[in-house]
Amino acid sequence: WAVNSAMLEHFRREVRLIARLDHPNILPLKDASFIGDQFVIAFPLGEKTLADRLRKRMSVEKAVDFAEQLLE
């Protein structure tokens, strides 16, 4: 799986877009660079799990209700 210049430019464009995001529910981009021959995008560790964050935002009952609606 070789990376060509068009793919690399696409990754770089994605990184620039991600770096511009500024929202309390989105982890900020920490670094994006090559380590050896791998392109690595790094974010700081989150303070809470996704499950913890969802529990804070909505009740379990509401989450179950949404899930049931998706299955219908």
JOLINQUI-V204363 format. One record per residue. N is the residue number from 1. OMEGA is omega in degrees with one decimal (NA if undefined). BURIAL is # if it has 9 or more other C-alpha atoms within 8 Angstrom, else .. Layout:
n: [N,N]
omega: [OMEGA,OMEGA]
burial: [BURIAL,BURIAL]
This chain:
n: [1,2,3,4,5,6,7,8,9,10,11,12,13,14,15,16,17,18,19,20,21,22,23,24,25,26,27,28,29,30,31,32,33,34,35,36,37,38,39,40,41,42,43,44,45,46,47,48,49,50,51,52,53,54,55,56,57,58,59,60,61,62,63,64,65,66,67,68,69,70,71,72]
omega: [-176.9,178.5,177.1,-175.3,178.9,178.0,179.6,177.8,176.8,177.6,-179.6,177.4,177.3,-179.5,178.5,178.0,179.5,-178.0,-178.9,-179.2,179.5,-177.7,-177.3,179.9,179.1,177.1,178.7,177.3,180.0,-177.8,173.2,-177.6,176.5,169.8,-170.6,177.9,179.4,174.4,-173.3,174.9,-175.9,176.4,174.8,177.8,176.2,-179.4,-177.5,175.0,177.0,178.7,178.0,-178.5,179.5,178.1,179.8,-174.6,-179.6,180.0,176.5,180.0,179.9,178.2,177.4,177.8,177.6,179.9,178.5,178.7,179.0,-177.9,-178.0,NA]
burial: [.,.,.,.,.,.,.,#,.,.,.,.,.,.,#,.,.,#,.,.,.,.,.,.,.,.,#,#,#,.,.,#,.,.,.,.,.,.,.,#,#,.,#,.,.,.,.,.,.,.,.,.,#,.,#,.,.,.,.,.,.,.,#,.,.,.,.,.,.,.,.,.]
